[in-house]
Amino acid sequence: MAPNPAKAVLILGATSDVSRATALAFARRRWTVRLAGRSLPELQREAADISARTGSQVTIHQFDVLDMGSFVAFVDAFPDLPDVVMSAVGLLGKQPRAQIDLDHAREIMRTNYEGPSLILGLFAERFAARGGGSIVGISSVAGIRGRGSNYVYGSAKAGLAAFLSGLRNRLAINGSNVHVMTVTPGFIRTRMTSDMRLPPVLTAVPAELGEAILKGLDRRKDVIYVRSIWCFLTLIIRLIPEWFFKQLKL
Ligand SMILES: NC(=O)c1ccc[n+]([C@@H]2O[C@H](COP(=O)([O-])OP(=O)(O)OC[C@H]3O[C@@H](n4cnc5c(N)ncnc54)[C@H](OP(=O)(O)O)[C@@H]3O)[C@@H](O)[C@H]2O)c1
């Protein structure tokens, strides 16, 4: 993506490893970076680091995706709408706990589906009224098919992917000039997966996501998989009949 000092990106869930890498990739291209998340001290540290390394302008903003009542005021507080809004907000949670603890299950569902969908949908309406902008939502291959080991998280990611798909299709029909991109990563080596043994060939590092997201925005992609092998694997995963998928005990 070409350097453009006039452009700004807002990153929701900016304390994630993926967000840090993506923020850095934007800042290196001299975009203004707006970091939003729950912990202001952590955002402050991250902003100082990015701005020291790149010289780009970085601002921080309090944001909790579970606090839907604050969304309109959050959007209105920006003097100028950003050019790109990305949500990397997510919560893997604990599947066994979510099966018996409804509050935990609801937190996973709301953090991965309800909150990101509603805030990105709100920005999309503002972008449509302005005449352009890009929305980026991070879903997951876990949302391609319900798996016994993580279906509360996976179903919420599936919901987010369906929401973004519908939003993209509606805005395309309206000719709104709003680009909606769904990121469907496989495994990423981050804090979220630090206790998992992941196959290296299927596992991206956060910097790969940053670059893939910028490239996807440049090319106005609808859906990106980061590592192309996942594009192929998700096709297979979709095609496996349910009776056989059940036997795989995934
Ligand atoms: N790691 C993987 O293998 C993988 C694979 C596919 C998709 N993804 C998705 O990629 C995205 C980034 O994940 P990651 O691996 O970098 O995980 P992560 O480090 O756990 O990031 C999750 C982010 O969501 C934020 N968040 C959680 N609840 C929030 C809330 N109520 N309000 C605002 N922010 C909240 C966290 O903020 P705090 O710092 O405040 O907790 C953190 O910034 C997530 O959407 C994840 O589901 C990850």
The ligand as a Tripos MOL2 file, in Angstrom:
@<TRIPOS>MOLECULE
LIG
   48    52     1     0     0
SMALL
NO_CHARGES

@<TRIPOS>ATOM
      1 N1         -4.4910  -16.6330   17.2070 N.am      1 LIG1
      2 C1         -5.1080  -17.3630   16.2850 C.2       1 LIG1
      3 O1         -4.7110  -18.5130   15.9700 O.2       1 LIG1
      4 C2         -6.3110  -16.8150   15.5780 C.ar      1 LIG1
      5 C3         -6.8190  -17.5350   14.4870 C.ar      1 LIG1
      6 C4         -7.9050  -17.0330   13.8060 C.ar      1 LIG1
      7 C5         -8.4690  -15.8270   14.1800 C.ar      1 LIG1
      8 N2         -7.9620  -15.1340   15.2610 N.ar      1 LIG1
      9 C6         -8.5950  -13.8780   15.6150 C.3       1 LIG1
     10 O2         -7.6320  -12.8410   15.4370 O.3       1 LIG1
     11 C7         -7.9540  -11.7360   16.3040 C.3       1 LIG1
     12 C8         -6.7150  -11.3390   17.0940 C.3       1 LIG1
     13 O3         -6.3940  -12.4370   17.9110 O.3       1 LIG1
     14 P1         -5.0290  -12.6890   18.6840 P.3       1 LIG1
     15 O4         -4.6430  -14.0630   18.3870 O.co2     1 LIG1
     16 O5         -4.0840  -11.5640   18.4250 O.co2     1 LIG1
     17 O6         -5.5990  -12.7410   20.1730 O.3       1 LIG1
     18 P2         -5.4970  -11.8040   21.4530 P.3       1 LIG1
     19 O7         -4.1020  -11.3280   21.6230 O.co2     1 LIG1
     20 O8         -6.1580  -12.5750   22.5450 O.co2     1 LIG1
     21 O9         -6.3910  -10.5540   21.0330 O.3       1 LIG1
     22 C9         -7.7220  -10.3950   21.3730 C.3       1 LIG1
     23 C10        -7.9860   -8.8990   21.4080 C.3       1 LIG1
     24 O10        -9.3680   -8.7030   21.6930 O.3       1 LIG1
     25 C11        -9.4370   -7.7420   22.7410 C.3       1 LIG1
     26 N3        -10.6870   -7.8490   23.4920 N.ar      1 LIG1
     27 C12       -11.1870   -8.9330   24.1160 C.ar      1 LIG1
     28 N4        -12.3330   -8.6010   24.7350 N.ar      1 LIG1
     29 C13       -12.5440   -7.2720   24.4950 C.ar      1 LIG1
     30 C14       -13.5350   -6.3410   24.8680 C.ar      1 LIG1
     31 N5        -14.5730   -6.6960   25.6490 N.pl3     1 LIG1
     32 N6        -13.4610   -5.0740   24.4060 N.ar      1 LIG1
     33 C15       -12.3990   -4.6820   23.6280 C.ar      1 LIG1
     34 N7        -11.4050   -5.5080   23.2720 N.ar      1 LIG1
     35 C16       -11.4790   -6.7890   23.7070 C.ar      1 LIG1
     36 C17        -8.2470   -8.0290   23.6210 C.3       1 LIG1
     37 O11        -8.0180   -6.9340   24.4800 O.3       1 LIG1
     38 P3         -7.3730   -7.0890   25.9690 P.3       1 LIG1
     39 O12        -5.8840   -6.9520   25.7590 O.co2     1 LIG1
     40 O13        -7.9760   -5.9530   26.7030 O.co2     1 LIG1
     41 O14        -7.7800   -8.4450   26.4850 O.co2     1 LIG1
     42 C18        -7.1920   -8.1900   22.5210 C.3       1 LIG1
     43 O15        -6.7800   -6.9330   22.0710 O.3       1 LIG1
     44 C19        -9.1030  -12.2230   17.1940 C.3       1 LIG1
     45 O16       -10.3290  -11.7630   16.6700 O.3       1 LIG1
     46 C20        -9.0120  -13.7420   17.0560 C.3       1 LIG1
     47 O17       -10.2600  -14.3580   17.3290 O.3       1 LIG1
     48 C21        -6.8890  -15.6060   15.9590 C.ar      1 LIG1
@<TRIPOS>BOND
     1     1     2 1
     2     2     3 2
     3     2     4 1
     4     4     5 ar
     5     4    48 ar
     6     5     6 ar
     7     6     7 ar
     8     7     8 ar
     9     8     9 1
    10     8    48 ar
    11     9    10 1
    12     9    46 1
    13    10    11 1
    14    11    12 1
    15    11    44 1
    16    12    13 1
    17    13    14 1
    18    14    15 2
    19    14    16 1
    20    14    17 1
    21    17    18 1
    22    18    19 2
    23    18    20 1
    24    18    21 1
    25    21    22 1
    26    22    23 1
    27    23    24 1
    28    23    42 1
    29    24    25 1
    30    25    26 1
    31    25    36 1
    32    26    27 ar
    33    26    35 ar
    34    27    28 ar
    35    28    29 ar
    36    29    30 ar
    37    29    35 ar
    38    30    31 1
    39    30    32 ar
    40    32    33 ar
    41    33    34 ar
    42    34    35 ar
    43    36    37 1
    44    36    42 1
    45    37    38 1
    46    38    39 2
    47    38    40 1
    48    38    41 1
    49    42    43 1
    50    44    45 1
    51    44    46 1
    52    46    47 1
@<TRIPOS>SUBSTRUCTURE
     1 LIG1         1 GROUP 0 **** ****
